[in-house]
Amino acid sequence: VLPPKTRVPMPTVALQSVQSLLLTMQYKGQPLGTGTGFVAQTGKGPVLITNWHNLAGRLPDTNAILSPTGLVPDEVVIIHNHLNKLGEWFGVTEKLVGANGPLWHEHPVLKQQADFVALPLSGLNDVHLHPYSLGVGDPQIRCGPADVVSVIGFPFGLQAGGSFAVWSTGFIASEPDIDF
């Protein structure tokens, strides 16, 4: 037991390590696969941003089912940060399909070919959101060949202590503005 007024130092953690969220796609509670997502705040509330192929359970170019079980997800479990408790997480299940089809929003023109979606979030009791900016008013980010980039997430479901994200570093390998 600590004496009164003794403070335990909080660990220093990069914000991006808690902004990336571990996802488990499921069908009727049966895990099908894992992925990475993050939260963005919109005028209509917070949304989970992730890949279309994660939530649809299909390859965007062929529509082939990803899971060897032949099943596609009907829910996603999001491992959220616990409110005011850095280093504690818990899962929140969000439904993916409603009476009128998928509950996520796709790119209005490119649809699944864009391979990203926004899923409105509902189960946020005791959740500490660390949303990314949607870029409105942010300075332009310019990257080019040989620039260093960090990819932050959960490759193959790997976690870096608890549910902190794994950081991988790479380089921009070609001109981003050239469509080849």
VOBANU-740169 format. One record per residue: x negated, y, z of N, C-alpha, C in turn; residue number from 1. Coordinates in nm, 3 decimals. Atoms other than C-alpha are relative to their C-alpha. Example, Ala and Ser with C-alpha at 12.3 -4.5 7.8 and 13.67 -1.06 7.14 Angstrom:
% VOBANU-740169
SITE, nc1, nc2, nc3, cac1, cac2, cac3, cc1, cc2, cc3, k
SITE, -0.089, -0.119, 0.000, -1.230, -0.450, 0.780, -0.090, 0.120, 0.000, 1 $
SITE, 0.082, -0.119, -0.006, -1.367, -0.106, 0.714, 0.077, 0.109, 0.073, 2 $
//
This chain:
% VOBANU-740169
SITE, nc1, nc2, nc3, cac1, cac2, cac3, cc1, cc2, cc3, k
SITE, -0.086, -0.118, 0.000, 0.000, 0.000, 0.000, -0.090, 0.123, 0.000, 1 $
SITE, 0.079, -0.122, 0.010, -0.136, 0.339, -0.096, 0.042, 0.099, 0.108, 2 $
SITE, -0.036, -0.104, -0.096, -0.155, 0.616, 0.163, 0.089, 0.104, -0.067, 3 $
SITE, -0.087, -0.102, 0.059, 0.103, 0.895, 0.115, -0.079, 0.100, -0.082, 4 $
SITE, 0.056, -0.101, 0.089, 0.028, 1.143, -0.164, -0.125, -0.045, -0.074, 5 $
SITE, 0.110, 0.051, 0.080, -0.237, 0.917, -0.320, 0.051, -0.021, -0.141, 6 $
SITE, -0.042, 0.011, 0.139, -0.215, 0.941, -0.696, -0.082, -0.106, -0.070, 7 $
SITE, 0.068, 0.098, 0.083, -0.297, 0.649, -0.920, -0.015, 0.062, -0.138, 8 $
SITE, 0.017, -0.063, 0.130, -0.451, 0.779, -1.243, 0.072, -0.078, -0.110, 9 $
SITE, -0.069, 0.062, 0.113, -0.242, 0.714, -1.553, -0.101, -0.024, -0.111, 10 $
SITE, 0.093, 0.024, 0.112, -0.424, 0.554, -1.845, 0.027, 0.099, -0.113, 11 $
SITE, -0.013, -0.086, 0.116, -0.488, 0.768, -2.149, 0.029, -0.090, -0.119, 12 $
SITE, -0.043, 0.082, 0.113, -0.306, 0.622, -2.448, 0.031, 0.093, -0.116, 13 $
SITE, -0.034, -0.078, 0.119, -0.290, 0.758, -2.802, 0.149, -0.010, -0.026, 14 $
SITE, -0.144, -0.004, 0.023, 0.066, 0.864, -2.880, 0.044, -0.102, -0.105, 15 $
SITE, -0.038, 0.091, 0.108, 0.068, 0.655, -3.199, 0.006, -0.146, 0.047, 16 $
SITE, -0.003, 0.136, -0.053, 0.007, 0.340, -2.991, 0.136, -0.037, 0.058, 17 $
SITE, -0.135, 0.026, -0.052, 0.356, 0.377, -2.841, 0.108, 0.041, -0.100, 18 $
SITE, -0.098, -0.035, 0.103, 0.524, 0.523, -3.151, 0.033, -0.119, -0.088, 19 $
SITE, -0.026, 0.121, 0.078, 0.486, 0.195, -3.342, 0.071, -0.101, 0.089, 20 $
SITE, -0.084, 0.092, -0.078, 0.746, -0.059, -3.229, 0.002, -0.138, -0.063, 21 $
SITE, -0.006, 0.138, 0.045, 0.741, -0.437, -3.254, 0.145, -0.038, -0.026, 22 $
SITE, -0.133, 0.043, 0.038, 1.044, -0.581, -3.432, 0.002, -0.151, -0.017, 23 $
SITE, -0.024, 0.141, 0.030, 1.179, -0.935, -3.438, 0.135, -0.008, -0.070, 24 $
SITE, -0.123, 0.018, 0.076, 1.433, -1.006, -3.710, 0.057, -0.137, 0.037, 25 $
SITE, -0.065, 0.123, -0.046, 1.688, -1.271, -3.607, 0.128, -0.025, -0.079, 26 $
SITE, -0.131, 0.039, 0.048, 1.986, -1.462, -3.736, 0.068, -0.075, 0.113, 27 $
SITE, -0.074, 0.058, -0.113, 2.237, -1.538, -3.458, -0.094, -0.042, 0.113, 28 $
SITE, 0.092, 0.023, -0.110, 1.957, -1.516, -3.202, -0.122, -0.083, -0.035, 29 $
SITE, 0.116, 0.081, 0.043, 1.713, -1.736, -3.399, -0.103, 0.090, -0.066, 30 $
SITE, 0.103, -0.086, 0.060, 1.385, -1.552, -3.469, -0.038, -0.047, -0.141, 31 $
SITE, 0.038, 0.030, 0.138, 1.299, -1.531, -3.839, -0.136, 0.057, -0.036, 32 $
SITE, 0.127, -0.063, 0.032, 0.995, -1.304, -3.842, -0.017, 0.128, 0.080, 33 $
SITE, 0.031, -0.124, -0.072, 0.828, -0.995, -3.700, -0.039, 0.109, -0.099, 34 $
SITE, 0.039, -0.115, 0.081, 0.753, -0.649, -3.831, -0.028, 0.119, 0.089, 35 $
SITE, 0.030, -0.125, -0.069, 0.674, -0.292, -3.736, 0.099, 0.106, -0.043, 36 $
SITE, -0.084, -0.115, 0.031, 0.895, 0.014, -3.717, -0.038, 0.117, 0.088, 37 $
SITE, 0.019, -0.117, -0.085, 0.903, 0.360, -3.568, 0.129, 0.080, -0.002, 38 $
SITE, -0.121, -0.081, -0.012, 1.165, 0.613, -3.466, -0.025, 0.138, -0.059, 39 $
SITE, -0.002, -0.139, 0.047, 1.243, 0.939, -3.642, 0.130, 0.062, 0.050, 40 $
SITE, -0.119, -0.071, -0.046, 1.486, 1.199, -3.511, 0.063, 0.070, -0.120, 41 $
SITE, -0.071, -0.067, 0.108, 1.750, 1.316, -3.759, 0.109, 0.088, 0.061, 42 $
SITE, -0.111, -0.083, -0.047, 2.035, 1.565, -3.734, 0.116, -0.082, 0.053, 43 $
SITE, -0.107, 0.088, -0.045, 2.266, 1.268, -3.673, -0.046, -0.094, 0.111, 44 $
SITE, 0.050, 0.084, -0.108, 2.049, 1.109, -3.405, -0.122, -0.080, -0.042, 45 $
SITE, 0.122, 0.075, 0.030, 1.751, 0.874, -3.386, 0.027, -0.119, -0.092, 46 $
SITE, -0.007, 0.115, 0.090, 1.687, 0.613, -3.655, -0.130, -0.078, 0.008, 47 $
SITE, 0.117, 0.086, 0.015, 1.452, 0.319, -3.683, -0.040, 0.003, -0.146, 48 $
SITE, 0.054, 0.005, 0.136, 1.231, 0.347, -3.992, -0.084, -0.127, -0.009, 49 $
SITE, 0.077, 0.122, 0.024, 1.098, 0.016, -4.123, 0.014, -0.036, -0.147, 50 $
SITE, -0.008, 0.045, 0.138, 1.061, -0.177, -4.446, 0.135, -0.066, -0.029, 51 $
SITE, -0.124, 0.064, 0.045, 1.368, -0.285, -4.643, -0.013, -0.151, 0.012, 52 $
SITE, 0.016, 0.146, -0.001, 1.222, -0.636, -4.669, 0.011, -0.057, 0.141, 53 $
SITE, -0.015, 0.048, -0.137, 1.214, -0.663, -4.287, 0.147, -0.024, 0.033, 54 $
SITE, -0.140, 0.009, -0.041, 1.584, -0.596, -4.235, 0.084, -0.083, -0.096, 55 $
SITE, -0.075, 0.078, 0.098, 1.711, -0.754, -4.558, -0.045, -0.146, 0.000, 56 $
SITE, 0.052, 0.137, 0.002, 1.490, -1.063, -4.516, -0.025, -0.052, -0.139, 57 $
SITE, 0.020, 0.036, 0.140, 1.423, -1.059, -4.890, -0.114, 0.083, -0.060, 58 $
SITE, 0.099, -0.077, 0.074, 1.148, -0.954, -5.129, 0.072, 0.105, -0.084, 59 $
SITE, -0.072, -0.105, 0.071, 1.246, -0.620, -5.283, 0.001, -0.017, -0.152, 60 $
SITE, 0.006, 0.009, 0.146, 1.138, -0.707, -5.638, 0.076, -0.119, -0.057, 61 $
SITE, -0.067, 0.120, 0.052, 1.291, -1.057, -5.672, 0.126, -0.037, 0.077, 62 $
SITE, -0.112, 0.032, -0.089, 1.547, -1.068, -5.389, -0.013, -0.140, 0.062, 63 $
SITE, 0.022, 0.132, -0.059, 1.396, -1.404, -5.282, -0.001, 0.011, 0.152, 64 $
SITE, -0.005, 0.002, -0.146, 1.457, -1.494, -4.916, -0.141, -0.025, 0.055, 65 $
SITE, 0.134, 0.009, -0.059, 1.144, -1.450, -4.701, -0.016, -0.116, 0.098, 66 $
SITE, 0.013, 0.100, -0.105, 1.216, -1.696, -4.419, 0.007, -0.141, -0.058, 67 $
SITE, -0.007, 0.139, 0.045, 1.140, -2.064, -4.477, 0.128, -0.071, 0.045, 68 $
SITE, -0.126, 0.058, -0.044, 1.468, -2.132, -4.294, 0.112, 0.021, -0.102, 69 $
SITE, -0.105, -0.034, 0.096, 1.664, -1.985, -4.587, 0.101, 0.099, 0.054, 70 $
SITE, -0.092, -0.094, -0.064, 1.832, -1.740, -4.349, -0.048, 0.143, -0.017, 71 $
SITE, 0.035, -0.142, -0.001, 1.843, -1.361, -4.361, 0.049, 0.060, 0.132, 72 $
SITE, -0.035, -0.054, -0.132, 1.859, -1.145, -4.047, 0.138, 0.065, 0.004, 73 $
SITE, -0.123, -0.074, -0.027, 2.183, -1.021, -3.898, -0.019, 0.095, 0.117, 74 $
SITE, 0.033, -0.091, -0.110, 2.013, -0.839, -3.609, -0.151, 0.015, 0.010, 75 $
SITE, 0.142, -0.025, -0.026, 1.680, -0.691, -3.508, -0.016, 0.031, 0.147, 76 $
SITE, 0.035, -0.033, -0.138, 1.528, -0.687, -3.161, -0.117, 0.097, -0.006, 77 $
SITE, 0.102, -0.106, -0.001, 1.331, -0.366, -3.110, -0.060, 0.002, 0.139, 78 $
SITE, 0.068, -0.008, -0.130, 1.072, -0.370, -2.832, -0.028, 0.148, 0.026, 79 $
SITE, 0.008, -0.143, -0.031, 1.121, -0.020, -2.691, -0.084, 0.025, 0.124, 80 $
SITE, 0.069, -0.049, -0.119, 0.915, 0.175, -2.440, 0.103, 0.030, 0.108, 81 $
SITE, -0.091, -0.023, -0.113, 1.078, 0.187, -2.097, -0.011, 0.146, 0.042, 82 $
SITE, -0.007, -0.140, -0.040, 1.189, 0.533, -1.986, -0.088, 0.028, 0.121, 83 $
SITE, 0.089, -0.047, -0.108, 0.918, 0.701, -1.771, -0.085, -0.110, 0.061, 84 $
SITE, 0.083, 0.110, -0.050, 0.724, 0.374, -1.734, -0.097, -0.044, -0.109, 85 $
SITE, 0.099, 0.031, 0.102, 0.424, 0.380, -1.968, -0.057, -0.139, 0.025, 86 $
SITE, 0.052, 0.135, -0.013, 0.314, 0.023, -2.032, 0.105, -0.103, 0.035, 87 $
SITE, -0.110, 0.094, -0.020, 0.657, -0.135, -1.976, 0.093, 0.009, -0.120, 88 $
SITE, -0.083, 0.009, 0.118, 0.878, -0.249, -2.261, 0.116, -0.094, 0.025, 89 $
SITE, -0.109, 0.095, -0.004, 1.207, -0.426, -2.315, 0.067, -0.001, -0.138, 90 $
SITE, -0.062, 0.017, 0.130, 1.402, -0.555, -2.613, 0.143, 0.051, -0.004, 91 $
SITE, -0.136, -0.045, 0.027, 1.714, -0.393, -2.753, 0.042, -0.059, -0.134, 92 $
SITE, -0.050, 0.062, 0.123, 1.919, -0.582, -3.011, 0.093, 0.096, -0.072, 93 $
SITE, -0.085, -0.084, 0.085, 2.069, -0.380, -3.296, 0.055, -0.087, -0.113, 94 $
SITE, -0.065, 0.073, 0.110, 2.317, -0.529, -3.544, -0.045, 0.060, -0.133, 95 $
SITE, 0.043, -0.045, 0.132, 2.218, -0.508, -3.910, 0.113, 0.004, -0.102, 96 $
SITE, -0.108, 0.012, 0.097, 2.546, -0.590, -4.082, 0.133, 0.032, 0.067, 97 $
SITE, -0.135, -0.032, -0.046, 2.893, -0.445, -4.037, 0.103, -0.052, -0.099, 98 $
SITE, -0.109, 0.047, 0.086, 3.228, -0.507, -4.202, -0.019, 0.042, -0.146, 99 $
SITE, 0.020, -0.050, 0.137, 3.120, -0.302, -4.507, -0.140, -0.025, -0.053, 100 $
SITE, 0.135, 0.032, 0.048, 2.769, -0.448, -4.543, -0.108, 0.051, 0.093, 101 $
SITE, 0.112, -0.042, -0.084, 2.428, -0.336, -4.420, 0.026, 0.133, 0.071, 102 $
SITE, -0.017, -0.122, -0.079, 2.421, -0.071, -4.146, -0.113, 0.100, -0.021, 103 $
SITE, 0.112, -0.090, 0.023, 2.092, 0.078, -4.264, 0.026, 0.087, -0.124, 104 $
SITE, -0.007, -0.091, 0.114, 2.046, 0.363, -4.513, -0.123, -0.023, -0.087, 105 $
SITE, 0.107, 0.020, 0.097, 1.837, 0.307, -4.828, -0.022, 0.130, -0.079, 106 $
SITE, 0.023, -0.111, 0.091, 1.683, 0.551, -5.073, 0.118, 0.006, -0.097, 107 $
SITE, -0.123, -0.007, 0.080, 1.982, 0.683, -5.274, -0.018, -0.042, -0.146, 108 $
SITE, 0.023, 0.035, 0.139, 1.822, 0.618, -5.614, -0.079, -0.131, -0.013, 109 $
SITE, 0.089, 0.115, 0.014, 1.544, 0.363, -5.572, 0.048, -0.125, 0.073, 110 $
SITE, -0.054, 0.112, -0.080, 1.736, 0.145, -5.323, -0.115, -0.083, 0.057, 111 $
SITE, 0.099, 0.089, -0.061, 1.527, -0.159, -5.218, -0.138, 0.013, -0.060, 112 $
SITE, 0.132, -0.016, 0.062, 1.246, -0.075, -5.461, -0.088, 0.097, 0.078, 113 $
SITE, 0.077, -0.090, -0.085, 1.141, 0.201, -5.219, -0.055, -0.075, 0.121, 114 $
SITE, 0.040, 0.087, -0.112, 1.106, -0.073, -4.949, -0.012, 0.073, 0.133, 115 $
SITE, -0.014, -0.057, -0.134, 1.198, 0.151, -4.656, 0.147, 0.029, 0.025, 116 $
SITE, -0.138, -0.025, -0.039, 1.521, 0.200, -4.465, 0.002, 0.077, 0.131, 117 $
SITE, -0.024, -0.067, -0.127, 1.664, 0.401, -4.176, 0.122, -0.064, 0.064, 118 $
SITE, -0.108, 0.065, -0.073, 1.876, 0.214, -3.921, 0.039, 0.087, 0.119, 119 $
SITE, -0.041, -0.078, -0.117, 2.080, 0.432, -3.681, -0.009, -0.084, 0.127, 120 $
SITE, 0.018, 0.072, -0.127, 2.004, 0.337, -3.319, 0.115, 0.030, 0.094, 121 $
SITE, -0.112, -0.019, -0.092, 2.271, 0.283, -3.058, -0.036, -0.039, 0.143, 122 $
SITE, 0.029, 0.049, -0.135, 2.129, 0.091, -2.758, -0.121, 0.067, 0.061, 123 $
SITE, 0.117, -0.078, -0.045, 1.910, 0.357, -2.601, -0.003, 0.027, 0.151, 124 $
SITE, 0.006, -0.016, -0.145, 1.979, 0.328, -2.225, -0.138, -0.041, 0.050, 125 $
SITE, 0.132, 0.024, -0.060, 1.647, 0.348, -2.034, -0.113, -0.007, -0.102, 126 $
SITE, 0.102, 0.000, 0.104, 1.456, 0.387, -2.364, -0.070, 0.135, -0.004, 127 $
SITE, 0.079, -0.121, 0.020, 1.175, 0.640, -2.398, -0.039, 0.004, -0.147, 128 $
SITE, 0.032, -0.014, 0.142, 1.167, 0.747, -2.762, -0.122, 0.090, -0.018, 129 $
SITE, 0.116, -0.080, 0.041, 0.845, 0.878, -2.913, 0.011, 0.017, -0.152, 130 $
SITE, -0.026, -0.008, 0.144, 0.976, 0.987, -3.254, -0.110, 0.069, -0.078, 131 $
SITE, 0.086, -0.071, 0.096, 0.767, 1.085, -3.552, 0.079, 0.114, -0.059, 132 $
SITE, -0.061, -0.112, 0.070, 0.836, 1.414, -3.722, 0.039, -0.046, -0.140, 133 $
SITE, -0.040, 0.030, 0.137, 1.021, 1.394, -4.052, -0.075, 0.088, -0.100, 134 $
SITE, 0.083, -0.079, 0.090, 0.772, 1.646, -4.194, 0.052, 0.139, -0.030, 135 $
SITE, -0.055, -0.132, 0.028, 0.997, 1.952, -4.206, -0.083, 0.104, 0.075, 136 $
SITE, 0.081, -0.104, -0.060, 0.770, 2.250, -4.145, -0.141, -0.043, 0.036, 137 $
SITE, 0.135, 0.047, -0.029, 0.461, 2.032, -4.100, -0.095, 0.045, -0.111, 138 $
SITE, 0.096, -0.033, 0.106, 0.142, 2.126, -4.283, -0.014, -0.119, -0.095, 139 $
SITE, 0.019, 0.107, 0.099, 0.076, 1.928, -4.601, -0.120, -0.084, 0.037, 140 $
SITE, 0.112, 0.092, -0.023, -0.140, 1.622, -4.555, -0.051, -0.043, -0.136, 141 $
SITE, 0.060, 0.038, 0.127, -0.376, 1.561, -4.842, -0.102, -0.108, 0.028, 142 $
SITE, 0.100, 0.105, -0.013, -0.567, 1.235, -4.870, -0.042, -0.043, -0.139, 143 $
SITE, 0.055, 0.042, 0.128, -0.787, 1.105, -5.145, -0.100, -0.112, 0.017, 144 $
SITE, 0.095, 0.111, -0.005, -1.044, 0.842, -5.232, -0.106, 0.018, 0.109, 145 $
SITE, 0.101, 0.011, -0.107, -1.276, 0.741, -4.945, 0.044, 0.063, 0.132, 146 $
SITE, -0.049, -0.050, -0.127, -1.063, 0.915, -4.679, 0.034, -0.118, 0.091, 147 $
SITE, -0.029, 0.103, -0.099, -1.027, 0.710, -4.361, 0.147, 0.010, 0.041, 148 $
SITE, -0.138, 0.005, -0.048, -0.675, 0.601, -4.264, 0.011, -0.106, 0.109, 149 $
SITE, -0.031, 0.099, -0.102, -0.539, 0.417, -3.963, 0.138, -0.056, -0.027, 150 $
SITE, -0.128, 0.069, 0.012, -0.262, 0.160, -3.997, 0.029, -0.056, 0.138, 151 $
SITE, -0.030, 0.030, -0.140, -0.089, 0.115, -3.663, 0.128, -0.083, 0.005, 152 $
SITE, -0.119, 0.084, -0.005, 0.147, -0.174, -3.602, -0.029, -0.136, 0.060, 153 $
SITE, 0.002, 0.134, -0.059, 0.192, -0.542, -3.529, -0.016, -0.105, -0.109, 154 $
SITE, 0.019, 0.098, 0.108, 0.039, -0.753, -3.808, 0.017, -0.141, 0.053, 155 $
SITE, -0.028, 0.139, -0.039, 0.170, -1.110, -3.783, 0.048, -0.010, 0.145, 156 $
SITE, -0.053, -0.001, -0.136, 0.330, -1.010, -3.450, -0.106, 0.022, 0.107, 157 $
SITE, 0.107, -0.023, -0.098, -0.007, -0.935, -3.283, 0.025, 0.128, 0.078, 158 $
SITE, -0.015, -0.116, -0.087, 0.001, -0.695, -2.989, -0.134, 0.027, 0.070, 159 $
SITE, 0.124, -0.039, -0.066, -0.280, -0.502, -2.819, 0.028, 0.029, 0.147, 160 $
SITE, -0.031, -0.018, -0.141, -0.203, -0.558, -2.451, 0.143, 0.044, 0.017, 161 $
SITE, -0.143, -0.032, -0.009, 0.166, -0.564, -2.365, 0.055, 0.012, -0.139, 162 $
SITE, -0.050, -0.026, 0.135, 0.341, -0.416, -2.666, -0.059, 0.128, -0.058, 163 $
SITE, 0.072, -0.109, 0.067, 0.084, -0.152, -2.754, -0.036, -0.049, -0.140, 164 $
SITE, 0.028, 0.034, 0.139, 0.022, -0.145, -3.130, -0.148, -0.025, -0.023, 165 $
SITE, 0.136, 0.030, 0.047, -0.290, -0.277, -3.302, -0.035, 0.107, -0.104, 166 $
SITE, 0.048, -0.098, 0.097, -0.495, -0.020, -3.495, -0.097, -0.068, -0.096, 167 $
SITE, 0.094, 0.046, 0.103, -0.663, -0.112, -3.823, -0.043, 0.123, -0.078, 168 $
SITE, 0.054, -0.114, 0.074, -0.884, 0.124, -4.018, -0.036, -0.044, -0.141, 169 $
SITE, 0.036, 0.026, 0.139, -0.930, 0.141, -4.392, -0.030, 0.130, -0.071, 170 $
SITE, 0.032, -0.116, 0.083, -1.007, 0.377, -4.675, 0.099, 0.009, -0.115, 171 $
SITE, -0.078, -0.020, 0.123, -0.801, 0.527, -4.955, -0.086, -0.048, -0.115, 172 $
SITE, 0.083, 0.067, 0.102, -0.918, 0.320, -5.252, 0.015, 0.058, -0.139, 173 $
SITE, -0.018, -0.056, 0.133, -0.786, 0.522, -5.547, 0.069, 0.136, 0.012, 174 $
SITE, -0.066, -0.131, 0.003, -0.635, 0.855, -5.650, 0.150, -0.019, 0.026, 175 $
SITE, -0.142, 0.018, -0.031, -0.289, 0.872, -5.482, 0.095, 0.059, -0.104, 176 $
SITE, -0.088, -0.066, 0.095, -0.147, 1.100, -5.752, 0.004, -0.066, -0.138, 177 $
SITE, 0.005, 0.067, 0.130, -0.233, 0.868, -6.042, 0.084, -0.127, 0.007, 178 $
SITE, -0.089, 0.115, 0.004, 0.039, 0.615, -6.125, -0.059, -0.104, -0.095, 179 $
SITE, 0.055, 0.105, 0.086, -0.137, 0.304, -6.248, 0.065, -0.131, 0.034, 180 $
//
